Amino acid sequence: MKTGVIITGLVAAALVIGGFIIINNKSDNNQTSTTSTTNKQPETATNTSETQTPQSASAITYANSSFTPSSLTVKSGDSVSIKNNSDDAIQVQSNPHPVHTDNDELNVGVIQAGKTATFTLTKTGTFGYHNHLNSSETGTITVQ
């Protein structure tokens, strides 16, 4: 008799936890996400700001273990796209490695092979960024 009560309790707990997870995932999918974490870890990057219309767009390409151009100057409010033309995922993060605290807007996250991430820069200054998966692969963005 005690085993039946224990099993019933475990099944009920599993149903409650499962329901919570499903409801939490649905509410997460319905929210617009603008993240500003200082150490964004692997997630697919699409860090676009819907509240600010970018003034213009600039492009960076990643291929052959490097970013091109390696140095870019944009105006505050501009959008920047990073296209991953390599065969592997990259993880774009701001300097310094590994804490990524110089400019949260550059903590783009994972960009899968063949994909592009677009984001908006508003914080002015000169900021380094790198591929977190190989921190020797770097670039610089100046925001005016």
N, C-alpha and C positions, 0 to 999 in steps of 0.2 A: 504494500500500500504506500509506503514512504517513497519508493522509487517512482511510482506513478505521479505523485505530487511534485517530486523534484523534476521529472521530465516535463510535466505540464508547466511548471514555473520557468524552466529553461526555454521552452518553445514560446511562451508569452514574452519573455525578455527579448528573445531574438526578433519577434515580430515588432515589438516597440522600437528597438534599435534600428531595424530595417526600415520601418516607416519614417523614423526621424531622418535617416540618411536620404531617402527618396525625396522627402519634403524639402530638406536642406539643399539638395542638388537642384531641384526645380526653382527654388527661390534664388539660388546663385545664378542660374541661367537667365533669369528674368531681369537681373540688375545690370546696369551699365557699369563697367569696371574701369576705373582710372586708378592705377596702382602707383604708389610712390615709395615702395620699399627700398631699403638701401642695399639689400643683397638678394635680389630676385633670383631664385633658383629655377631649374629647368621647367619651363612651360613654354608653349608655343607663343611666339611674340606677335602681337598686333597692337602695339601701344599707340593708338591714335586717339587724339583728343577731339571729342565731338563738341566741346564747348567753345573752342577757339578755331576760327577759320584760318588755315595757314596762308601766309602771304605768298609763298612760292615753294617749289619743291627742289630738293637736291638729291643726287643719287650717289651711293657708294656701292661698289661691287666687291665681294669677297671671292677670291679664287687663288689657287696655287699658294695657299698659306699666307695671303696678305690682303689688305684692304686697299682699294684704288678708288679715288685718290687717298693717299695716306694722310693728307691734311686738307681740311675743308673749312671754308668760312661761310657762315650763313647769318641772316638777321633773326633777331628774336621774333618768334612766332612762325618761323619757317618750318616746313615739314622736311624730314630727311627719310629716305628709303635706303635700306641695306638689302641688296640682292645677294643671296648665297648661291654662287655658281659652282660650288664644290660638290663633291660626292658625299660629303659628311655634314652632319649638323654642326652648327657653331653656336656659341653662347656669348652674345655681346653684352659687356658690362663696363661701367665706368671705372676709371682708376681710383685709388690704387688697388692692386690685386692683393689679397683676396676679399677686401672689405667693401669695395665699390661705393665709396661715399662722396666722391668729387661732385657728381651731378646725377641725381636720381633719374633724370629724364633719359640718360644714356644706359640705364639698366634695362635693356631691351629684352633680354632672355634668349631662349633657344629659337634659332631660325633653322628650319629643316632644309636639307639639300634641295635646291631648285626653287625655294620660296623667298618671299620678300617681306620685310617688316618695315612699316612706316610709322614714324613718331614725330612729335612736335617739340621743338626746343624753345624755351622762353628764358631760361637763366643765362645771363650774359657772363662771358669770360672764355678762357681757353681751357678745354677739358680733354684729357686723354681717355681712350677706351681700348679695350682689348677683347680677344676671344678667350673667355674664361677657361675653355678646354685646352688652350695652349697660349698662355699669357705672354709669350714672346711675340705674338701676332697683334700689332697695335696700330692705332691711328689717333688723329687729333682733330677736334672740331672747335673752331672759334665761333662763338655766338656774339654778335654785335648788337 
